[in-house]
């Protein structure tokens, strides 16, 4: 069995300051040019998942079944198909599935909290920046483990509420409360935010994810790190309080049982 260090070794080498700066620059286009934002996120995601899977199993993504929970309109499809994976996005919102005018064969409309798949169906199950939009994120996380084959990879990545990006388009006013931030956004822009606190955006922290990952019977926690930080800043996750404010996005990596 490979060690925890082997699981993260390949991606850790990729996690440089240059990568962090580049992603931060691209993330500034989330609202104005989503193709730029999601294109950068897609490329980073396939590198993340590919590196972690190879670290866990020694294998490439070629021929592997990869489920993307909360896959939206399928921005990630091309990069995973380009690696030879069988990519299956699952999305509960029909309008979101067609938001970008993309067609992804094999897309499934379904809830992450009750995935319409049999146990042990996929080699890899991951979710990127979705858990903070789910009322019961740990129910979704358990479902992700359920559909992953024993020994397979489960990766959950989500934005931390107390981080600078926690309020999404309502930041930085979310520090004064999610409802206040949403109301202020409405007054300022004349329309409600896309991500409405208490309905499609929730207060979720690093401690919550680590507590779940360490206690679940469905998998073994292999690693946890701040997704967009350079490797030398991964220590943030070890410091309670500090991690909530500075880590921005937590990745938890589990081996399914």
C-alpha positions as CSV (number, residue, x, y, z in Angstrom):
1,X,0.0,0.0,0.0
2,X,1.3,3.4,-0.9
3,X,2.1,5.9,1.8
4,X,0.3,9.2,2.4
5,X,3.4,11.1,1.2
6,X,3.4,9.2,-2.1
7,X,-0.2,10.2,-2.7
8,X,0.5,13.9,-2.6
9,X,4.1,13.8,-3.9
10,X,3.4,14.5,-7.6
11,X,0.9,17.3,-7.0
12,X,3.0,18.8,-4.3
13,X,5.8,19.3,-6.9
14,X,3.3,21.1,-9.1
15,X,2.0,23.3,-6.3
16,X,4.3,26.3,-6.9
17,X,3.9,30.0,-6.2
18,X,3.7,30.6,-10.0
19,X,0.7,28.3,-10.2
20,X,-1.0,30.1,-7.3
21,X,-0.5,33.5,-8.9
22,X,-1.8,32.3,-12.3
23,X,-4.9,30.8,-10.8
24,X,-5.7,33.9,-8.8
25,X,-5.4,36.0,-11.9
26,X,-7.8,33.7,-13.8
27,X,-10.2,33.5,-10.9
28,X,-10.8,37.2,-11.3
29,X,-12.8,36.4,-14.5
30,X,-15.4,34.1,-12.7
31,X,-18.3,36.5,-13.3
32,X,-17.1,38.4,-16.4
33,X,-15.6,35.6,-18.5
34,X,-16.5,32.2,-17.0
35,X,-14.8,30.4,-19.9
36,X,-11.4,31.7,-18.7
37,X,-12.2,30.9,-15.1
38,X,-13.5,27.4,-15.6
39,X,-10.9,26.6,-18.3
40,X,-8.1,27.3,-15.8
41,X,-10.0,25.4,-13.1
42,X,-10.5,22.4,-15.4
43,X,-6.8,22.2,-16.3
44,X,-5.8,22.4,-12.7
45,X,-8.4,19.8,-11.7
46,X,-7.3,17.2,-14.1
47,X,-3.7,17.7,-12.9
48,X,-4.8,17.4,-9.3
49,X,-6.9,14.3,-9.8
50,X,-4.4,12.7,-12.2
51,X,-1.5,13.3,-9.8
52,X,-3.4,12.0,-6.7
53,X,-4.6,8.9,-8.5
54,X,-1.2,8.1,-9.8
55,X,0.2,8.7,-6.3
56,X,-2.4,6.3,-4.8
57,X,-2.4,3.5,-7.4
58,X,0.6,4.1,-9.7
59,X,-1.8,4.3,-12.6
60,X,-2.8,7.0,-15.1
61,X,-6.4,8.2,-15.8
62,X,-6.5,6.3,-19.1
63,X,-9.6,4.0,-19.0
64,X,-10.7,5.1,-15.5
65,X,-14.3,6.0,-14.7
66,X,-14.3,9.5,-13.2
67,X,-17.4,11.0,-11.6
68,X,-17.6,14.7,-11.1
69,X,-20.3,15.6,-8.5
70,X,-21.8,19.0,-9.3
71,X,-20.2,19.0,-12.7
72,X,-22.4,21.9,-14.0
73,X,-22.4,22.4,-17.7
74,X,-19.4,20.2,-18.3
75,X,-16.5,22.6,-18.3
76,X,-14.2,19.8,-17.1
77,X,-15.2,17.2,-19.7
78,X,-12.7,18.0,-22.4
79,X,-9.6,17.8,-20.2
80,X,-10.6,14.5,-18.6
81,X,-11.6,12.9,-21.9
82,X,-8.2,14.2,-23.3
83,X,-6.5,12.0,-20.6
84,X,-8.5,9.0,-21.8
85,X,-10.8,8.9,-18.8
86,X,-14.5,8.1,-18.9
87,X,-15.9,11.3,-17.5
88,X,-19.4,11.4,-15.9
89,X,-20.7,14.7,-14.6
90,X,-23.6,14.7,-12.2
91,X,-25.6,17.8,-11.8
92,X,-29.0,18.4,-10.1
93,X,-30.0,21.7,-11.9
94,X,-31.1,21.3,-15.5
95,X,-30.6,25.0,-16.2
96,X,-27.0,24.7,-14.9
97,X,-26.3,21.7,-17.1
98,X,-27.1,23.8,-20.2
99,X,-25.8,27.1,-19.0
100,X,-22.7,27.2,-21.2
101,X,-24.2,25.6,-24.3
102,X,-22.0,22.5,-23.9
103,X,-23.0,19.0,-24.8
104,X,-21.4,16.3,-22.6
105,X,-22.4,12.7,-23.6
106,X,-23.2,10.7,-20.5
107,X,-24.2,13.6,-18.3
108,X,-26.5,12.6,-15.5
109,X,-29.1,14.8,-13.8
110,X,-29.1,13.8,-10.1
111,X,-28.5,15.0,-6.6
112,X,-25.1,14.6,-4.9
113,X,-27.0,13.7,-1.7
114,X,-28.6,10.7,-3.4
115,X,-26.3,9.7,-6.3
116,X,-28.2,7.6,-8.9
117,X,-25.5,5.0,-9.1
118,X,-24.8,1.6,-7.6
119,X,-22.2,1.0,-4.9
120,X,-18.6,0.7,-6.1
121,X,-19.4,2.1,-9.5
122,X,-16.4,4.4,-10.3
123,X,-12.6,4.5,-9.9
124,X,-12.5,8.2,-8.9
125,X,-15.2,10.4,-7.5
126,X,-14.4,14.1,-7.0
127,X,-16.2,17.4,-6.4
128,X,-14.8,20.8,-6.9
129,X,-16.2,23.9,-5.3
130,X,-19.6,22.4,-4.7
131,X,-19.9,21.4,-1.0
132,X,-20.3,25.0,0.1
133,X,-23.4,25.2,-2.1
134,X,-25.0,22.0,-0.5
135,X,-27.2,22.1,2.6
136,X,-26.0,18.7,3.7
137,X,-22.4,18.4,2.4
138,X,-21.4,15.4,4.5
139,X,-24.3,13.4,3.2
140,X,-22.9,14.2,-0.3
141,X,-19.4,13.2,0.8
142,X,-20.7,9.8,2.1
143,X,-22.5,9.3,-1.2
144,X,-19.3,10.0,-3.0
145,X,-17.5,7.3,-1.0
146,X,-20.4,4.9,-1.5
147,X,-20.1,4.9,-5.3
148,X,-16.3,4.7,-5.3
149,X,-14.7,1.3,-5.7
150,X,-12.7,0.0,-2.7
151,X,-9.2,1.3,-3.0
152,X,-10.4,4.0,-5.3
153,X,-9.9,7.8,-4.9
154,X,-12.3,10.3,-3.5
155,X,-11.4,14.0,-3.6
156,X,-13.6,16.7,-2.0
157,X,-12.5,20.3,-2.6
158,X,-14.5,23.3,-1.3
159,X,-14.3,27.0,-0.5
160,X,-14.0,27.9,3.2
161,X,-16.7,30.4,4.5
162,X,-14.3,32.5,6.6
163,X,-11.7,32.8,3.8
164,X,-11.5,35.9,1.6
165,X,-13.5,34.0,-1.1
166,X,-16.1,32.5,1.2
167,X,-18.9,34.9,0.3
168,X,-18.2,34.4,-3.4
169,X,-19.6,37.5,-5.3
170,X,-20.8,39.1,-2.0
171,X,-17.3,39.1,-0.5
172,X,-15.9,40.7,1.7
173,X,-19.2,41.6,3.3
174,X,-19.8,38.0,4.2
175,X,-17.6,38.6,7.2
176,X,-20.5,40.7,8.6
177,X,-22.9,37.8,8.0
178,X,-24.2,35.9,4.9
179,X,-27.7,37.5,4.9
180,X,-26.3,41.0,5.3
181,X,-23.9,40.4,2.4
182,X,-26.7,39.2,0.2
183,X,-28.9,42.2,1.1
184,X,-26.1,44.6,0.4
185,X,-25.4,43.0,-2.9
186,X,-29.1,43.4,-3.9
187,X,-29.0,47.1,-2.9
188,X,-25.8,47.7,-4.8
189,X,-26.5,45.8,-8.0
190,X,-30.3,45.8,-8.2
191,X,-30.4,42.0,-8.4
192,X,-29.8,39.2,-5.9
193,X,-26.4,37.4,-5.9
194,X,-26.2,34.1,-7.8
195,X,-25.2,32.4,-4.6
196,X,-27.8,33.2,-2.0
197,X,-26.8,32.5,1.6
198,X,-28.9,29.9,3.3
199,X,-30.3,28.6,0.0
200,X,-27.3,28.0,-2.3
201,X,-24.4,29.1,-0.2
202,X,-23.6,27.9,3.3
203,X,-21.2,28.4,6.2
204,X,-18.8,25.5,5.9
205,X,-15.3,25.4,7.4
206,X,-12.1,23.4,7.3
207,X,-12.7,21.9,10.8
208,X,-16.0,20.5,9.5
209,X,-14.4,18.7,6.6
210,X,-11.5,17.4,8.6
211,X,-13.9,16.1,11.3
212,X,-16.0,14.3,8.8
213,X,-12.9,12.8,6.9
214,X,-11.4,11.5,10.1
215,X,-14.6,9.9,11.3
216,X,-16.2,8.4,8.2
217,X,-16.3,4.6,8.0
218,X,-16.5,4.7,4.2
219,X,-12.9,5.8,3.6
220,X,-9.4,6.5,5.0
221,X,-8.2,10.1,5.1
222,X,-4.9,10.2,3.1
223,X,-4.2,13.9,2.9
224,X,-5.7,17.4,3.5
225,X,-4.2,20.6,2.1
226,X,-5.2,24.1,0.8
227,X,-5.8,23.6,-2.9
228,X,-4.6,26.9,-4.4
229,X,-1.6,27.5,-2.1
230,X,2.0,26.6,-2.9
231,X,3.4,23.5,-1.2
232,X,5.4,25.5,1.3
233,X,2.1,27.0,2.7
234,X,0.3,23.7,3.2
235,X,1.1,23.9,6.9
236,X,-1.8,26.3,7.3
237,X,-4.2,23.3,7.5
238,X,-2.6,22.1,10.7
239,X,-3.4,25.3,12.6
240,X,-7.0,25.7,13.9
241,X,-8.5,29.1,13.3
242,X,-5.7,30.2,11.0
243,X,-6.7,27.7,8.4
244,X,-10.3,29.0,8.3
245,X,-9.1,32.5,7.5
246,X,-6.1,31.8,5.2
247,X,-6.5,28.4,3.5
248,X,-9.3,29.6,1.1
249,X,-10.0,26.1,-0.2
250,X,-9.6,22.7,1.5
251,X,-8.9,19.5,-0.3
252,X,-9.5,16.2,1.5
253,X,-8.2,13.1,-0.1
254,X,-9.6,9.6,0.9
255,X,-9.2,6.0,-0.2
256,X,-12.5,4.3,-0.4
257,X,-13.0,1.2,1.7
